[in-house]
Amino acid sequence: MNQLNRLVSGRPVGRTTETEKDDEIDLRSIFMALWRGRYWILIATVLGLAFGYYQGVVASTPVYVATATIMLEREETPVAGLPSLTAGSGNAWNDAVLKTEMGVIESYNLAEKLAVELDLIRNPDFNPYLPREDAGSDRGWLSSMLGKDSTPQETVAPPPDNQILHSIASRLRRAISVSNQEFSYMLDISVRDTNAQRAALFANTLADLYIRDQVDVRLERTREAREWLSDQTADLKAEADASARRMEAFRGDADLQNEQTLEALNLQFKTLRERAETAEQDVRDLSDKQALIENARSSGSASDQLAAVERVTGRPWSVSVDETDPASVQRLQAKVDTLLSDLSRDLDKRIVHAERLRAALQEQQVEIDQQSTEYVQLRQLEREAEADRLIYEYFLARLKEAAVKEGFAQASARVLSPAFGGRQIGANGFRFMIMSGLMGMVLTCGLLILRDRMNDRYRLSETLEGDTGLPVLGQIPQIPGRSRIDLISYIVGKPGSVGAEAVRGLRTSLQYTSIDSPPRVIIATSSVPGEGKTVTSIALAHHFAGLGKSVLLIEGDVRRRAFSEIFPAPKDKSLLSVLSGETDLLDAVQSQVSLGIDILSSGQTTANPADILASQAFSCLIDVAREAYDFVVIDTPPLLLVPDARVVGQYADTILFMVQWESTRRSQVRDALAQLELSGLSADGLVLTKVDTEKMRSYGHGQRYGAYSGKGANKYYVN
């Protein structure tokens, strides 16, 4: 079963598929798509030309543009050597500043000033609510651009003047454009209008308004600066006076000495501190001497006492001391007592003197600290008063400068070249007509190419093989005829026709898939109805019979029973009667002499056809048919509708899958083949049916279909 699966699946060597060319641009297919839609392209081009002629010649109003050139001054000339008072009034021109000035010229404020300056609210070309003196005069640049009649209905009440002025200013803004001449400080102010002289008037007036606006802005800034300086100067004067009063009041209240006296106090304090430290050191020295004598006397040793006396007095004892001589020891003791008494009196005096010096030192320290603190405070008040005075004097000078400059301001721009008349733009009807025609042609070509690229139906066998990985065994052209009977009669009656030869080609492909054991049980199926599987099955069986072989054609589509329309048969002689055991196979078949085949119709039943075809009886029927016939061809229902074909496919040697040319979608083919795989089956070959050779020539692929529609092909066929 499925003998073709044992072959090398794929495309013929050297054949390039459409899938392999996904990233390439097929110029031929694009050209053919455009050729097929040539009439649409022609119609769209003609309509585009007509539209362009109407819009560019008939319905258009000439538009003129006038340009005035101004130059921006690089530096502002100072007045009497005074610097600028306000920030931003200097002219350090750079790209950002230039773009800002261009935005100022194109701003709504200047457009509104232009409308007021020229009293455009009284001009019927700009105010549609005013009656027009001449119905044939210019309709205004905006109305002509929009292609609308600016004359209002008489019943419509005019809006307030401020709304009309806002509308006029908005229209003017759209007509104004400013550009900067490269590598210069020159700006071109261009204004569009339907009247050449009026466009020049608008451009020149706008340039003058911009220069006057600069002067007004600078005067306003100077006035605001003077008012601000006046307020600040008054506040600063009050602060300076208050600081001076605080300084004088503090100086009068504090008992302050001058700086030299404060330095003398510090020097006196230093001297007194040194005396106090000397007195304290004397007290410590006398205390040490007294302690030394007392320790020596307490020891009771005459030698210790003698050494202490000599150390304290700083000279040796004039009389020798013998510790065994009481008189000598007594004299030494008396000397020690006298020395202790003198040291005690001297120590008391020194202590009192040191305490007095320390008290005087503390009193002088307090006095110095107080004088220093008050002196620092006074100096702080003096600095604050001086700072307030300096700030006040600076602001007072700037206030006087502002008073001088308030009545004078200088613009930083001047007109270099005023506008004279205007040149016509935007009314080249021929150019607009050509552009409209080209646009219509290009748009139509794009839509045609897009439609061709979005087509998901199969036209080429290479594309079908590339998407499925299965070989296309045959390509059956579209056969003349309205019904199945007409189609069968055509193939039988014209054995030399293109259709008959295409079926013979399919038969040959099946025969030589395996020369030793060609497939004998062949089923034909498709994804959806109407793809030509029934007619192809009948034609294939007929051409197998043409080889002198016995062929049985079984109608496996029990639900639709299409054979009953072509081959009427008794109800008791059918596939169902054989499966039920009522009739033998050879008794149930009908011989069609014209086709040379035997046919087994399906018959009618209320049972589920899939269950019937999955029965053991059907398996036995196939075995009997294999013994009785050389070839068995079974026509089965579509895969996406019912499972019958998957059931019958279990008994087939080859499964042929029909794909209708330019009809079956790729998703349908993919889903149908996936259904086969779910049942453990796979299609062994594909057949492209109902190929329209005439259309294929228009698609540019006529030579790819077995040359059926190629040059000289009719010499080989009898159609």
Secondary structure, 3 states (H helix, E strand, C coil): CCHHHHCCCCCCCCCCCCHHHCCCCCHHHHHHHHHHCHHHHHHHHHHHHHHHHHHHHHCCCCEEEEEEEEEECCCCCCECCECCCCCCCCCCCCHHHHHHHHHHHCCHHHHHHHHHHCCHHHCCCCCCCCCCCCCCCCCCHHHHHHCCCCCCCCCCCCCCHHHHHHHHHHHHHHHEEEEECCCCCEEEEEEEECCHHHHHHHHHHHHHHHHHHHHHHHHHHHHHHHHHHHHHHHHHHHHHHHHHHHHHHHHHHCCCCCHHHHHHHHHHHHHHHHHHHHHHHHHHHHHHHHHHHHHHHHHCCHHHHHHHHHHHHCCCCCCCCCCCCHHHHHHHHHHHHHHHHHHHHHHHHHHHHHHHHHHHHHHHHHHHHHHHHHHHHHHHHHHHHHHHHHHHHHHHHHHHHHHHHCCCCCCCEEEEECCCCCEEECCCHHHHHHHHHHHHHHHHHHHHHHHHHCCCECCCHHHHHHHHCCCEEEEEECCCCCCHHHHHHHHHHCCCCHHHHHHHHHHHHHHCCCCCCCCCEEEEEECCCCCCHHHHHHHHHHHHHCCCCCEEEEECCCCCCCHHHHCCCCCCCCHHHHHCCCCCHHHHCEEECCCCEEEECCCCCCCCHHHHHCCHHHHHHHHHHHHHCCEEEEECCCCCCCCHHHHHHHHCCEEEEEEECCCCEHHHHHHHHHHHHHCCCCCCEEEEEEECHHHHHHHCCHHHCCCCCCCCHHHCCCC
